[in-house]
């Protein structure tokens, strides 16, 4: 579980960085997490909220669509969006 926290922090750091490649780098971290396929490596609300935030802040043309897609993925996994997630959307 500690690794999920580190991943969440890394994604949140990219969300707050204003770096032009932040969304791509956060997505790579998310894909790495999913590729590990350990039961304890399931994304949490913090991971999804961080990804949604990084896309919302990215300014990329497909940012809104990707944020909405991540919100749907989050809910399909039984993870309910919280106030932070909704305020980002």
C-alpha positions in Angstrom: 0.0 0.0 0.0 2.9 2.4 0.6 3.8 2.3 -3.1 0.3 3.5 -4.0 0.9 6.5 -1.7 4.2 7.3 -3.4 2.5 7.0 -6.8 -0.3 9.3 -5.7 2.3 11.9 -4.4 4.2 11.7 -7.7 1.0 12.2 -9.8 -0.1 15.1 -7.5 3.4 16.7 -7.8 3.0 16.6 -11.6 -0.5 18.1 -11.2 1.0 21.1 -9.3 4.1 21.5 -11.5 2.7 23.5 -14.4 5.3 21.6 -16.6 4.2 21.3 -20.2 4.6 17.5 -20.2 3.0 17.0 -16.7 -0.1 15.2 -18.1 2.0 12.8 -20.2 4.4 12.0 -17.3 1.5 11.5 -14.8 -0.1 9.1 -17.3 3.1 7.1 -17.6 3.2 6.7 -13.8 -0.4 5.6 -13.9 0.3 3.1 -16.7 3.3 1.8 -14.8 1.1 1.3 -11.7 -1.5 -0.6 -13.7 1.2 -2.8 -15.3 2.4 -4.0 -11.9 -0.9 -6.0 -11.5 -0.6 -6.5 -7.8 -3.8 -6.5 -5.8 -2.5 -3.9 -3.5 -1.7 -1.6 -6.4 -5.2 -0.6 -7.2 -5.6 3.1 -7.9 -7.2 5.0 -5.1 -9.3 8.2 -5.1 -6.1 10.2 -4.5 -4.5 8.7 -7.6 -7.6 9.4 -9.8 -8.1 12.9 -8.4 -4.4 13.7 -9.1 -4.7 12.5 -12.7 -7.9 14.4 -13.2 -6.2 17.5 -11.8 -3.1 17.2 -13.9 -5.3 16.9 -17.0 -7.5 19.8 -15.9 -4.4 22.0 -15.5 -2.6 20.8 -18.6 -4.4 23.0 -21.2 -4.2 20.2 -23.7 -7.0 20.1 -26.3 -8.3 16.7 -25.0 -7.9 17.6 -21.3 -11.6 17.8 -20.5 -12.4 14.6 -22.3 -9.6 12.7 -20.5 -10.6 14.1 -17.1 -14.2 12.9 -17.7 -12.9 9.5 -18.9 -10.8 9.1 -15.7 -13.8 10.1 -13.6 -15.9 7.3 -15.3 -13.0 4.8 -14.8 -12.9 5.8 -11.1 -16.6 5.2 -10.6 -16.5 1.9 -12.6 -14.0 0.7 -10.1 -16.3 1.5 -7.2 -14.4 4.6 -6.1 -16.6 7.5 -5.4 -15.4 11.0 -6.4 -14.9 13.3 -3.5 -15.1 17.1 -3.1 -11.6 17.5 -4.5 -12.5 15.4 -7.6 -15.7 17.3 -8.3 -14.1 20.7 -7.8 -11.4 19.8 -10.3 -14.0 18.7 -12.9 
